[in-house]
Amino acid sequence: MKKHNTSSPPRLAALMKLLLAGAALFGLVSQSALAVGTPSGTLISNIATLAYSVGGVAQTDIGSSLTGNTAGAGTATTFVVDNKVNLSVVGGGVTTVTPGQVGGVNTFIVTNLGNTVQDFALAPANNITGIVLAPNTDNFDGTGLIAFVDTNADGILDAGEKQYIDELAPGASVTVTVLTTIPVAQINADISIVNLLATARAGGLANTQGAALVNSGVNTIGVVDVVFADTAAGTDDLVLNANHSARATYKVVTATLSVMKTVTPICDPANGNVNPKNIPGAAVRYAITIANVGAAAATLTSLSDALDAALLIDPKLNSGALPATNCVSGNVANTLSASGFGAVRGAGIGPGTLGVAADATTAGASIAGQVITILYGTLTSTSYGAANASLAANSYITVYFNVFVQ
């Protein structure tokens, strides 16, 4: 029994520590829950009680009242907590888009920093040319700006999705999606800077955008006054206007294609391949190079090239090897290609180098009459590889063919 009594104080101390720790944790949670402040409309009520004596004799306590009380318990002094209107809009992100893109998506976060459930009107706008959102400078405007709450996060304004924020609780945040259409004429690295202005509106009725709020001019006891408390200006608003704004960036990232066609003499019937000239009977090699010097891949479709009537396509892609008598159209001994075309691809701007017969095109390039047609979706060769119409940034595709001067 004595042994039991001796061990009780340490156990009690340990229990007290646990209780104190729990109380402290509860306090932190409560503070967090009240981070946005006491809800508007909350009734604050209390009474002050005076204890006193006269001539050394204790008298009956007197309770306070709003107008002054001389006897009895008194009446509570009360007021209601007013509607503190405050909000935050955060943007600043960079969205990459392509020329002609419809519905380029950018997002903003709107937070209700007030103490009342509020609706929020949404107004997206293009900033003026020259505005800077470091490190980018605006140089074009998108079209068809809309802002909405994308409830299914598909980047599309669907039926039933609201173009305002409905019934946002104090301390809560919501993501707002802004869409824009990019003009097809824009080029790589063009910048469009937009802003989103959110304005607090009256809450309390779901699925209906509330009425505009009016800042109360005087404090009225017993009435929930509206108090504009947005003391920190956003990017495109003024303080104490029940609104806030932020900016975001659309950056054009696209392919920039260069089309280069070069011609090189290969051989002629007088000089062979030793300093050949462009005389009748000479073979010249054309190289058509598509280089992507932009920042995004492009998908090539087709290329058409109408040859001059003075030229005759070489169906064997003559190599130009000596003797000079081999410099004739269709010479099998000097052939580099059974189709008359060669193709290579690689990194950089090209045009690359046509090597041996391994570069011969087996599909995707043809001639009808005097018109050369290249279909990049089916273009293949050993060096070029399998059909692949995609041209990555900083890469090239070159197609070669020979013609004879008539």
C-alpha positions in Angstrom: 0.0 0.0 0.0 2.8 2.4 0.9 4.6 1.4 -2.3 1.5 2.3 -4.3 1.1 5.7 -2.6 4.8 6.5 -3.2 4.5 5.9 -7.0 1.2 7.9 -7.5 2.7 11.4 -7.8 5.0 10.7 -10.8 2.0 9.0 -12.6 -0.2 12.0 -11.8 2.5 14.4 -13.1 2.8 12.4 -16.3 -1.0 12.5 -16.8 -1.0 16.3 -16.2 1.7 16.8 -18.8 -0.4 14.9 -21.4 -3.5 16.9 -20.5 -1.5 20.2 -20.8 -0.1 19.1 -24.2 -3.6 18.2 -25.4 -4.9 21.6 -24.2 -2.0 23.4 -26.0 -2.7 21.5 -29.2 -6.4 22.3 -28.9 -5.5 25.9 -28.6 -3.5 25.8 -31.8 -6.3 24.2 -33.7 -8.7 26.8 -32.3 -6.5 29.6 -33.4 -6.2 28.2 -36.9 -10.0 27.8 -37.1 -10.4 31.5 -36.1 -7.7 32.7 -38.4 -10.2 34.7 -40.6 -11.8 36.3 -37.5 -15.1 36.1 -35.8 -18.0 35.5 -38.3 -20.1 38.6 -39.1 -23.4 38.8 -37.3 -22.0 37.2 -34.2 -23.6 38.8 -31.1 -21.0 40.0 -28.6 -22.7 40.4 -25.2 -21.4 41.1 -21.7 -22.2 42.8 -18.3 -19.8 44.6 -16.0 -20.6 44.0 -12.3 -19.6 46.5 -9.6 -19.0 45.4 -6.0 -18.8 48.3 -3.4 -19.4 49.2 0.2 -20.7 52.3 2.0 -19.5 53.1 5.5 -17.8 49.8 5.6 -20.9 47.9 4.9 -21.0 45.9 1.6 -23.8 47.0 -0.7 -25.7 45.1 -3.4 -23.7 44.7 -6.6 -24.7 46.8 -9.5 -24.7 45.5 -13.0 -23.9 47.7 -16.0 -26.3 48.8 -18.8 -25.8 50.6 -22.1 -27.4 53.8 -20.7 -26.2 53.5 -17.1 -27.7 51.5 -14.3 -27.9 52.4 -10.6 -29.3 49.2 -9.1 -29.9 45.5 -9.9 -28.3 43.1 -12.3 -28.3 45.5 -15.2 -28.6 44.6 -18.9 -26.0 43.3 -21.3 -24.1 45.7 -23.6 -24.2 44.1 -27.0 -23.0 44.6 -30.6 -22.8 42.4 -33.6 -19.6 41.7 -35.6 -19.5 43.6 -38.9 -18.8 42.1 -42.3 -15.1 42.6 -43.0 -14.7 42.4 -46.8 -11.2 41.3 -47.9 -9.9 39.0 -50.5 -6.7 37.8 -52.3 -6.1 37.0 -56.0 -2.9 35.1 -56.8 -1.7 34.5 -60.4 1.6 35.0 -62.0 1.9 31.7 -63.8 3.2 31.3 -67.3 1.2 29.2 -69.7 2.7 28.1 -73.1 0.4 28.3 -76.1 0.6 28.0 -79.8 -0.5 30.3 -82.6 -4.2 29.9 -83.4 -4.8 28.0 -80.1 -8.4 28.3 -78.9 -8.9 28.2 -75.1 -5.4 28.7 -73.8 -5.7 28.0 -70.1 -4.3 30.0 -67.2 -5.3 29.8 -63.5 -5.6 32.1 -60.5 -6.4 31.4 -56.9 -9.0 33.6 -55.2 -9.2 33.5 -51.4 -11.9 35.0 -49.1 -9.9 36.8 -46.4 -13.1 38.2 -44.9 -15.3 36.8 -42.1 -18.5 36.3 -44.2 -19.6 34.0 -46.9 -19.4 36.0 -50.1 -19.9 35.7 -53.9 -17.2 37.1 -56.1 -17.6 38.7 -59.5 -14.8 37.8 -62.0 -13.4 40.2 -64.7 -10.5 39.0 -66.9 -8.7 41.6 -69.0 -5.8 42.0 -71.4 -3.1 44.3 -70.1 -1.8 47.1 -72.3 1.1 46.5 -74.6 4.4 47.0 -72.9 3.3 45.9 -69.4 6.0 43.8 -67.7 5.5 40.7 -65.6 9.2 39.9 -65.1 10.9 38.6 -67.1 8.2 38.9 -69.8 6.9 42.0 -71.6 3.4 42.0 -73.2 3.4 42.5 -77.0 0.0 41.1 -78.1 -3.6 40.5 -76.9 -5.5 37.3 -77.0 -9.2 37.3 -77.8 -12.4 36.0 -76.2 -11.2 36.2 -72.6 -13.5 34.4 -70.1 -13.0 33.5 -66.4 -15.0 30.7 -64.6 -14.8 28.1 -61.9 -13.8 24.9 -63.8 -15.5 22.3 -61.5 -14.4 19.3 -63.5 -10.9 20.7 -64.3 -11.2 20.0 -68.0 -10.1 23.4 -69.2 -13.5 24.0 -70.9 -16.4 26.1 -69.9 -19.1 23.5 -69.6 -22.8 23.9 -69.0 -23.5 24.7 -65.4 -20.1 26.1 -64.6 -20.3 29.6 -63.2 -18.5 32.7 -64.4 -18.5 33.9 -60.8 -17.6 32.4 -57.5 -20.6 31.3 -55.5 -20.8 31.2 -51.7 -17.1 31.2 -50.8 -16.7 30.6 -47.1 -14.3 32.7 -45.0 -10.8 31.5 -45.3 -11.6 29.3 -48.3 -9.9 29.4 -51.7 -11.0 28.5 -55.2 -9.2 28.1 -58.5 -10.4 30.3 -61.3 -9.7 29.3 -64.9 -9.1 32.0 -67.6 -9.3 31.1 -71.3 -8.0 33.1 -74.3 -7.6 32.5 -78.0 -4.2 33.1 -79.5 -4.1 34.9 -82.9 -2.7 32.6 -85.6 -0.2 35.3 -86.7 1.8 35.2 -83.4 5.4 33.9 -83.4 7.6 32.2 -81.1 8.3 33.9 -77.7 5.4 36.4 -78.1 3.9 37.4 -74.8 0.3 38.2 -73.7 -0.2 39.4 -70.1 -3.7 39.2 -68.6 -5.2 40.1 -65.3 -8.1 38.8 -63.2 -10.1 41.2 -61.0 -12.2 39.6 -58.4 -14.8 41.8 -56.6 -16.7 40.7 -53.5 -20.5 40.6 -53.8 -23.2 39.7 -51.3 -23.5 36.1 -50.4 -26.2 34.1 -48.8 -28.2 32.8 -51.8 -26.7 29.8 -53.6 -26.5 29.7 -57.4 -27.2 33.4 -57.8 -24.5 36.1 -58.0 -25.1 38.5 -55.1 -25.6 42.2 -55.3 -22.8 44.8 -55.2 -21.6 45.7 -51.7 -21.7 49.2 -50.4 -19.1 50.3 -47.8 -20.8 51.4 -44.7 -20.2 55.1 -43.9 -21.0 54.9 -40.2 -21.0 52.2 -37.5 -24.6 51.2 -36.5 -25.0 49.3 -33.3 -27.0 46.1 -33.8 -26.5 46.1 -37.5 -24.0 44.1 -39.6 -22.2 46.9 -41.4 -20.2 46.2 -44.5 -16.6 47.3 -44.1 -14.1 47.2 -47.1 -10.9 46.0 -45.6 -8.8 45.3 -48.7 -5.8 47.4 -47.7 -3.3 45.7 -50.0 -3.7 46.7 -53.7 -3.3 44.0 -56.4 -1.7 44.5 -59.8 -4.7 46.3 -61.3 -6.9 47.7 -58.6 -7.1 50.2 -55.8 -7.3 49.6 -52.1 -10.6 49.6 -50.1 -12.7 48.8 -53.1 -13.8 45.3 -52.2 -11.6 43.9 -55.0 -8.2 42.5 -55.7 -6.3 41.5 -58.9 -3.3 39.6 -60.2 -1.6 39.0 -63.5 -0.6 35.9 -65.5 1.3 35.3 -68.7 0.7 33.5 -72.0 3.9 32.7 -73.9 3.8 31.6 -77.5 6.0 28.5 -78.0 5.9 27.3 -81.6 7.9 26.0 -84.5 9.7 28.4 -86.8 10.3 26.7 -90.1 12.9 27.6 -92.7 12.6 26.2 -96.2 15.9 26.3 -98.1 16.5 25.0 -101.6 20.0 24.8 -102.9 21.5 23.6 -106.2 24.9 22.1 -106.8 26.4 20.9 -110.2 27.3 17.2 -110.0 28.9 16.5 -113.3 28.8 17.5 -117.0 29.6 15.6 -120.2 32.8 17.6 -120.8 34.4 17.8 -117.3 32.8 14.9 -115.4 32.9 15.9 -111.7 36.0 18.0 -112.0 34.8 21.6 -111.7 31.5 20.8 -113.5 29.5 23.6 -115.2 25.7 24.1 -115.8 25.8 23.3 -119.5 23.3 21.2 -121.4 23.7 17.6 -120.4 25.0 18.5 -116.9 23.5 17.0 -113.8 22.7 19.3 -110.9 21.5 18.2 -107.5 18.8 20.0 -105.6 18.6 19.8 -101.8 15.3 21.0 -100.2 15.8 21.4 -96.5 13.1 22.1 -93.9 14.7 23.3 -90.6 12.9 24.0 -87.4 14.6 27.0 -85.7 11.7 27.5 -83.2 11.0 26.1 -79.8 8.3 23.5 -80.5 7.9 20.5 -82.8 6.1 20.8 -86.1 4.3 18.1 -88.1 5.2 18.4 -91.8 2.6 17.5 -94.3 3.7 17.9 -97.9 5.9 19.9 -100.2 5.4 20.6 -103.9 8.1 21.8 -106.4 7.3 22.5 -110.0 10.4 22.0 -112.1 11.4 24.3 -115.0 10.6 22.8 -118.5 14.4 22.9 -119.3 15.1 20.2 -116.6 14.7 16.4 -116.7 14.5 14.4 -113.5 17.1 11.8 -113.0 15.3 8.6 -112.0 18.6 7.1 -110.5 20.1 10.0 -108.6 23.4 10.0 -110.4 26.5 10.1 -108.1 28.6 12.0 -110.7 31.4 9.5 -110.5 33.9 9.5 -113.3 34.2 8.9 -116.3 32.4 11.8 -117.8 30.5 9.5 -120.0 28.6 8.3 -116.9 27.0 11.7 -116.5 23.8 10.6 -118.1 20.2 10.3 -116.8 19.3 6.9 -115.5 22.9 5.5 -115.4 22.6 2.4 -113.4 26.4 2.2 -112.7 26.3 5.6 -110.9 22.9 5.2 -109.2 22.4 6.3 -105.6 18.7 5.6 -105.5 16.2 3.3 -107.2 13.6 6.0 -106.7 15.6 9.1 -107.8 15.4 10.6 -104.3 17.5 10.6 -101.1 16.6 11.9 -97.7 18.5 12.6 -94.4 17.5 14.2 -91.1 19.5 15.4 -88.2 20.1 18.0 -85.5 20.8 21.7 -86.4 19.8 23.6 -89.5 21.2 21.2 -92.1 21.2 20.6 -95.0 23.2 17.5 -94.1 25.1 15.4 -96.6 23.9 12.8 -99.0 26.1 9.8 -98.6 25.8 6.4 -100.3 22.9 4.4 -101.6 21.8 3.8 -98.0 20.3 7.3 -98.1 18.0 6.4 -101.0 14.4 7.2 -100.5 12.1 4.2 -100.7 8.8 6.0 -100.2 7.2 9.4 -99.8 8.8 11.3 -102.7 7.6 11.2 -106.3 7.4 13.1 -109.6 4.4 13.5 -111.9 5.3 15.4 -115.1 7.5 18.2 -113.9 6.0 18.4 -110.3 8.0 16.9 -107.4 5.8 15.9 -104.4 7.2 15.0 -101.0 4.8 13.5 -98.4 6.6 13.7 -95.1 4.1 11.3 -93.4 5.4 8.4 -95.6 8.9 9.6 -96.3 11.5 6.9 -95.5 15.1 5.9 -96.2 17.8 4.0 -94.3 19.5 7.1 -93.1 16.2 9.0 -92.6 14.6 6.1 -90.8 11.0 5.1 -90.6 8.2 7.5 -91.6 8.1 10.3 -89.1 6.5 13.7 -90.1 7.4 15.3 -86.8 10.2 17.9 -87.0 11.6 18.7 -83.5 13.0 22.0 -82.6 16.6 22.5 -83.7 16.4 19.7 -86.3 16.1 19.4 -90.1 15.0 17.2 -92.9 16.6 17.3 -96.4 15.4 15.6 -99.6 17.8 15.4 -102.6 17.1 14.8 -106.2 19.1 15.3 -109.5 18.0 16.9 -112.7 19.7 17.2 -116.1 19.9 20.4 -118.0 18.3 20.0 -121.4 
